[in-house]
Amino acid sequence: LAISPWTRICKKLLLFLRISDHSLHVESGRHNQTPLKDRICKFCGNLHVEDEMHFILDCSLYINERQWLFKTIQVDKVYNKMSKQDLFKYLMSCRKEHVMK
């Protein structure tokens, strides 16, 4: 079974999020000692800390990508009933192929 280039890219990006090897302000601010409460997302204007959960589930800059993701993994009634924290944990820990297609 061949793995598509998009699947490889998605898996690589997910890995970077899992190990905090990314440029979200939650990490870049840590390196220059910005207090956590001041590591605000520069893109959406909602005054939320730009962390992995905000990036994947909340940031308005990525609304189209989020809709594509949820359509791709076929978010159904079960996912819609999950709390935001549980959905984030599921997405970050999932190894199921339908999430990575």
C-alpha positions in Angstrom: 0.0 0.0 0.0 1.6 3.2 -1.1 1.6 6.3 1.1 0.6 9.5 -0.7 3.0 12.5 -0.4 0.2 14.4 1.4 0.0 11.7 4.0 3.7 11.9 4.6 3.5 15.7 4.9 0.6 15.5 7.3 2.4 12.9 9.4 5.5 15.0 9.5 3.6 18.1 10.5 1.7 16.2 13.2 5.1 14.9 14.5 6.4 18.5 14.7 3.4 19.5 16.7 3.6 16.5 19.0 7.3 17.2 19.9 6.9 21.0 20.0 9.3 21.5 17.0 7.3 24.3 15.5 7.2 28.1 15.4 4.0 28.7 17.3 4.3 31.5 19.8 3.9 29.1 22.7 7.4 27.7 21.8 9.1 30.8 20.3 8.1 32.8 23.3 9.5 30.2 25.6 12.9 30.6 24.0 13.0 34.3 24.5 11.4 34.1 27.9 8.0 35.8 27.1 5.5 35.0 29.8 3.0 32.4 28.7 0.0 34.8 29.0 1.8 37.1 26.5 2.4 34.5 23.8 -0.8 35.6 22.0 -1.7 34.6 18.5 -0.8 37.3 16.0 -3.2 36.2 13.4 -6.7 35.9 14.7 -7.0 38.8 17.1 -8.8 36.7 19.8 -6.1 37.3 22.4 -5.6 33.5 22.9 -2.2 32.0 23.6 -1.0 30.6 20.3 -0.5 27.0 21.3 -1.1 23.7 19.5 -4.8 23.5 20.5 -5.5 27.0 19.4 -3.7 26.4 16.1 -5.6 23.2 15.3 -9.1 23.9 16.7 -9.6 27.7 17.1 -7.5 30.1 15.1 -9.7 31.9 12.5 -6.7 32.1 10.1 -7.0 28.3 9.6 -10.7 27.9 9.3 -10.6 26.5 5.7 -7.8 24.0 6.7 -9.8 23.0 9.8 -12.9 22.3 7.7 -10.8 20.3 5.3 -9.4 18.3 8.2 -12.7 17.6 9.7 -14.2 16.6 6.4 -11.2 14.4 5.6 -11.4 12.5 8.9 -15.2 12.5 8.7 -16.0 14.3 11.9 -19.3 12.9 12.8 -21.7 13.0 15.7 -19.3 11.3 18.1 -16.6 14.0 17.5 -19.1 16.8 17.7 -20.0 15.6 21.2 -16.4 15.6 22.4 -15.0 18.5 24.4 -12.4 20.6 22.7 -9.7 19.1 24.9 -10.8 15.5 24.1 -11.0 16.2 20.4 -7.5 17.8 20.5 -6.1 14.7 22.4 -7.7 12.4 19.9 -6.2 14.3 16.9 -2.8 14.5 18.5 -2.6 10.9 19.6 -4.5 9.1 16.9 -2.8 6.5 14.8 -5.8 5.5 12.8 -5.3 5.7 9.0 -8.6 7.6 8.4 -7.1 10.5 10.3 -4.0 10.5 8.3 -5.5 10.1 4.8 
